[in-house]
């Protein structure tokens, strides 16, 4: 409905609701508008660029979520908490979710954010928007920044523990 009143040059996905995320992508594709999404996960800021304006073969969520699941979400089909969590993990990417964050996400409707990471994500998504409107060749894809890696800081959690937790989560969800 808002797209009927306004014709945005770029669509920004800054919502937590999975149905709204799906609807934004369907409308962006229908109108051939680029879509930008900033996701903040722990110390990482993830910018997803979906160039429906330049590439008609662009897939929703850059292919991380099936078209079938996007349509189910857009239609408002019921999904339980377990399936919602699996879709969130697909959208964010398992490698971008710490074990501690993964545990807390199972009790929340969305991924908690650090204000500093959210601020960086906001700045990065505006930079992506500027690149699109000035035709600087930004392609569809995922772009990640992480201040810990940039500053070469030690991880806040033992790497071995994190890897083991990811493996446990992946094993538990592989059979489904």
N, C-alpha and C positions, 0 to 999 in steps of 0.2 A: 504494500500500500504506500509506504513512504517513497518507493521508487517511482510511483506514478506522479507524485507531487514534485519530487526533486530528481534530477538526472545527474548523479555523481560521476565525476571523471574517474575516480578511484573508490573502491569499497574497502573500508577498514573493518576488520573483524576484531572487536574488542569485547565480545560477550562470552560468558561462561556456558550458557545454555546450548546443548548439543543440537537441538532442533533449530534454533536460530542460526547456528553456524552452518548447518546444512542449507537452510533457506537462503542465506546470504550467497552461498556458492552457486546455487541454482539460478538466482537472479543475476549475479555477476556474469555467469556464462551466457544467460539469455540476452543480456544487454551488451555483451562483449566488453565488459569493464574489468580492469585488473583488480585483484583482491590482495590485500596485505593483512597479515596477522602477526602480532607479536605475542610470544608465549614466554613467560618468565618461569624458570624452573631452577630453584636453588640459586646458584651463582651464574647460571647460563641464561642468556637472552637469545631467543630463537626467533628469527624473522622468516616467515613463510611468504613467498611471492607466487601468486597464481596469475599468469598472464593470459587471461581469457581474451584480451584485446588483440594480442599478436599471434596466438597459437590456439587454434580451435580444438586441438587435441589435448589441451590441458585438462588434467583430471582433478576432481575435488580433493583437497588436502594433498595435492601432488601425488595422488595414488596411494597414500598410506591407509585410506579407508575406502572400501569398495563402493562402487556406484550404487549397488544394491543397498548397502547400509546407509548411504547418504539419503536415498529415496525413502527408506524406512523412517529415518529420523525426521525428514521433512514432512512426511505424512502424519507424524505424531504417533507412530506405532509405539506401544509400550516397550521399554527396555528396562530390565531390572538393574539393580546396583552392580552386580557382577559384570554384566555386559557393558554398562556405562563405563566402568573402570577399564575394561579391556579396550574400549574405543578411545578413552582418554590416553591410555598408554600408546596406542597406535598413532594418535595425533601428535603427541609430544615426542614419542620415541623412547623406548626403554633405556637407551644409553644416556638420555637426558634427565632421567629420574633417579634420584638417590634412593637407597633402600629405606631410609627414614621417611623421606617424602612419600614413597610408595605406600608405606604402612599408614601414614596419616591420610592419604587420599582415599583409602577405602572407607573412611568415616566422614568424608566431606563430599559435597556435590562438585567441587572444582579443586584445582591445584593451588595451594597456598603460595603467596608471593612475598618476596623481600622487596621493600620499597626501593632500595637502590637498584635492584635488577629491573624492576618495573620501570623506573626512570630511564635506565639505559635502553630498555626495549622500546620505550616511547620515542627516544631520540633516534634509535636505529630505524624504526618504521617510518619516521618523518624523512630520514635520509633516503630510504627506499622510495618513498613517494616523490621526493624531489628528483631522483634519478629517472623515474618513470615519466614525469611531466616534462622533463628537459631532454627526454629521448637519449639517455646515456647508456642504453643497451643492457638494462637489468633484465635478466631472464627469470623464468619460473624456477623455483628451487627453494632450498632451505639454507639459511645463512645463520651461523651461530657465533656469538661472542661470549667470552667467559673471562672475567677479570682475574680469577685465580690463575688461569693459564697465561694470560697476557702479562701479569706481574710475576709469574714463575713462583707462586706460593705453594707450600706443601698442602696436600689435600686435608680437609678437616676430618675425614673419616679414613680409617685404614682401607687401602685399596683392596686387599684380600677380602675383607669383610663385605665390601660393596659388591665385588664380583660374585662371591658366594650367594648373597641375597638375590642378585639378578638371576643367577642360574636357578635358584629355588623357585623364583616367580615364573621364569620361562618354562621350567619343567611342569609346574602346576597348571599352566595355561596352554601347553602344547597340545594336550589331548582333546581340547575343546574347539 
